[in-house]
Amino acid sequence: MRAAQTAQKKGLTVALIESKQIGGVCLNIGCIPTKSLLYSTSILAIAKQAGHHGVSVTQADGSLDVLQNRQRSVVGTIRDSVERSLRESGIEIIKGAARFLSGNEIDAGHEKVCAKDVIIATGSSARRLEGFATDAHILYPDDIFNLSHVPDSLLIVGAGAIGCEFAGFFNAMGSRVTVLEIQETILPLLDLDLTKRLAISFRKKGIGIVTGAALEHIEREGEHIRVLYSTGSGDVFSDILVSAGRQPNTDLLHLEKAGVKIRDGGWVDVDSQYRTSADHIWAIGDCIGRRLVAHAAEREGEIVVGILCGEPESLDYSLIPEVVYTSPEVAAVGMKESGIDDIGTYGALKGRFGSVAKAHILNEVDGIFKIIYQKDSGTIVGAHMYGYGVSELISFFSLAIHKETTLKELKKIVFPHPTLSEAIHQAVGDIS
Ligand SMILES: Cc1cc2nc3c(=O)[nH]c(=O)nc-3n(C[C@H](O)[C@H](O)[C@H](O)COP(=O)(O)OP(=O)(O)OC[C@H]3O[C@@H](n4cnc5c(N)ncnc54)[C@H](O)[C@@H]3O)c2cc1C
């Protein structure tokens, strides 16, 4: 969608083929509905703490139906507005499933489309559980937005960003939640110090965590599903939510007719400028399997359009922030401590959000961060945060890394008082 909008603004004639709903996974069954549901449970958490803030709330309950209606209304409003703006700008929207007939001809169901350049942005879908019997109570992320019951007990298979966000959501709604992760920690791709803190917070809320274990066996037992983990232990749950990776939506595209090569797993093979193996065919977003987040997909789209218009750019993936919208949130950008080969040349400056007044005003003192810098120059190369609202703070560090800002320069920045960002000032204030 972003590629289409950018191309149209640059004066290209654009047609957008969509088999389901405008806005893709992000708007319809991904980022937006999950964040709407999570925002609702954050209000519920505040309502439950209201007494602490001197406000009396007699009853704080969340009704799944009402939360779902709000999420649908948010999604619907945005989708209508986006669709209207696409049409008004002159982009032709073709509803249908696309498949290549040749390098520049596409069958979109009811019509054939010819284009000089084609951008493949067909996204990804939840990886299905293989080798287990199907069951109406084995759910995938897409199912959550039509769910009408709060599971009594829920096993979430996969503790990546999506699994952890749903763990927080269903815990807040009253389910007994357990997350199962094959790696040794939840959010295994993120900084260990942060993920340990999130694990502590999860456990305090009653979310069970089983790591270093895979799903071995599932068996229906009356109202429940009995689950056996690879470690030999097990449990019973009313529902299972599978959030164990994504697979590209490329199998129905007939890519071979266009000469577009795929890698193992079906991901479209592209070079650093998103060129596929076929001339004039490009691929961006989840279907290329680089960074499966909406903001990366959008930027990749802008870059391809720039190339088409003779304005080439490249994308530094290390500057793409990662955010997990749990409570507290986790956010990261740039170099990780664990990714550094020569630890001697880098340092990690650590701080706590609980050290500033705003954290106490908000009653959100559980928060830490780490700024990774080069020891000789003091240049900031990474930032990792766990705490309230860090999704909004992380972009500051994307810019700092992009501009090769040093800790000394950061020290000169005046942060508004009282804010959580003052904790950053406090941490750099200690350096000489
Ligand atoms: C539950 C969940 C929560 C998420 N939360 C976040 C978040 O908070 N932040 C974030 O950055 N990312 C998040 N993501 C990831 C984000 O949604 C994806 O990275 C993003 O949507 C990828 O965009 P895309 O354009 O590549 O593909 P998609 O958004 O998947 O769009 C692809 C579109 O192509 C259509 N399509 C597929 N095949 C065809 C065909 N043959 N013909 C025509 N149309 C076709 C599909 O119907 C779809 O509409 C989340 C994902 C999930 C599942």
The ligand as a MOL file (V3000), in Angstrom:
LIG
                    3D

  0  0  0     0  0            999 V3000
M  V30 BEGIN CTAB
M  V30 COUNTS 53 58 0 0 0
M  V30 BEGIN ATOM
M  V30 1 C -0.8400 -10.5470 15.1880 0
M  V30 2 C 0.2010 -9.7020 14.5050 0
M  V30 3 C 0.6280 -8.5240 15.0890 0
M  V30 4 C 1.5940 -7.7420 14.4610 0
M  V30 5 N 1.9840 -6.5880 15.0540 0
M  V30 6 C 2.8920 -5.8070 14.4540 0
M  V30 7 C 3.2760 -4.5590 15.0280 0
M  V30 8 O 2.8050 -4.1660 16.0770 0
M  V30 9 N 4.1800 -3.8110 14.3680 0
M  V30 10 C 4.7400 -4.2050 13.1770 0
M  V30 11 O 5.5490 -3.4730 12.6290 0
M  V30 12 N 4.4030 -5.3810 12.6110 0
M  V30 13 C 3.4930 -6.1810 13.2120 0
M  V30 14 N 3.1080 -7.3560 12.6200 0
M  V30 15 C 3.7350 -7.7320 11.3370 0
M  V30 16 C 3.1110 -6.9500 10.1810 0
M  V30 17 O 1.7160 -7.1350 10.1880 0
M  V30 18 C 3.7000 -7.4040 8.8840 0
M  V30 19 O 5.1100 -7.3040 8.9430 0
M  V30 20 C 3.2010 -6.5460 7.7220 0
M  V30 21 O 1.8000 -6.6300 7.6220 0
M  V30 22 C 3.8430 -6.9980 6.4250 0
M  V30 23 O 3.3630 -6.2070 5.4010 0
M  V30 24 P 3.3310 -6.7460 3.9050 0
M  V30 25 O 2.8430 -5.6040 3.0920 0
M  V30 26 O 4.6040 -7.3740 3.5520 0
M  V30 27 O 2.2690 -7.9260 3.9020 0
M  V30 28 P 0.7890 -8.0450 4.4110 0
M  V30 29 O 0.4200 -6.9990 5.3690 0
M  V30 30 O 0.6330 -9.4620 4.8010 0
M  V30 31 O -0.0510 -7.7740 3.1100 0
M  V30 32 C -0.0440 -8.6610 2.0330 0
M  V30 33 C -1.3550 -8.5390 1.3240 0
M  V30 34 O -1.2770 -9.2580 0.1030 0
M  V30 35 C -2.4860 -9.9360 -0.1030 0
M  V30 36 N -2.2130 -11.0710 -0.9960 0
M  V30 37 C -1.4950 -12.1810 -0.7290 0
M  V30 38 N -1.4300 -12.9640 -1.8130 0
M  V30 39 C -2.1250 -12.3220 -2.7870 0
M  V30 40 C -2.4280 -12.6080 -4.1490 0
M  V30 41 N -1.9860 -13.7190 -4.7480 0
M  V30 42 N -3.1570 -11.7200 -4.8430 0
M  V30 43 C -3.6000 -10.5730 -4.2770 0
M  V30 44 N -3.3630 -10.2600 -2.9970 0
M  V30 45 C -2.6200 -11.1120 -2.2820 0
M  V30 46 C -2.9360 -10.3490 1.2840 0
M  V30 47 O -4.3320 -10.5670 1.2980 0
M  V30 48 C -2.5210 -9.1400 2.1040 0
M  V30 49 O -3.5650 -8.1970 2.1920 0
M  V30 50 C 2.1420 -8.1540 13.2220 0
M  V30 51 C 1.7100 -9.3440 12.6140 0
M  V30 52 C 0.7450 -10.1040 13.2440 0
M  V30 53 C 0.2880 -11.3760 12.5950 0
M  V30 END ATOM
M  V30 BEGIN BOND
M  V30 1 1 1 2
M  V30 2 1 2 3
M  V30 3 2 2 52
M  V30 4 2 3 4
M  V30 5 1 4 5
M  V30 6 1 4 50
M  V30 7 2 5 6
M  V30 8 1 6 7
M  V30 9 1 6 13
M  V30 10 2 7 8
M  V30 11 1 7 9
M  V30 12 1 9 10
M  V30 13 2 10 11
M  V30 14 1 10 12
M  V30 15 2 12 13
M  V30 16 1 13 14
M  V30 17 1 14 15
M  V30 18 1 14 50
M  V30 19 1 15 16
M  V30 20 1 16 17
M  V30 21 1 16 18
M  V30 22 1 18 19
M  V30 23 1 18 20
M  V30 24 1 20 21
M  V30 25 1 20 22
M  V30 26 1 22 23
M  V30 27 1 23 24
M  V30 28 2 24 25
M  V30 29 1 24 26
M  V30 30 1 24 27
M  V30 31 1 27 28
M  V30 32 2 28 29
M  V30 33 1 28 30
M  V30 34 1 28 31
M  V30 35 1 31 32
M  V30 36 1 32 33
M  V30 37 1 33 34
M  V30 38 1 33 48
M  V30 39 1 34 35
M  V30 40 1 35 36
M  V30 41 1 35 46
M  V30 42 1 36 37
M  V30 43 1 36 45
M  V30 44 2 37 38
M  V30 45 1 38 39
M  V30 46 1 39 40
M  V30 47 2 39 45
M  V30 48 1 40 41
M  V30 49 2 40 42
M  V30 50 1 42 43
M  V30 51 2 43 44
M  V30 52 1 44 45
M  V30 53 1 46 47
M  V30 54 1 46 48
M  V30 55 1 48 49
M  V30 56 2 50 51
M  V30 57 1 51 52
M  V30 58 1 52 53
M  V30 END BOND
M  V30 END CTAB
M  END
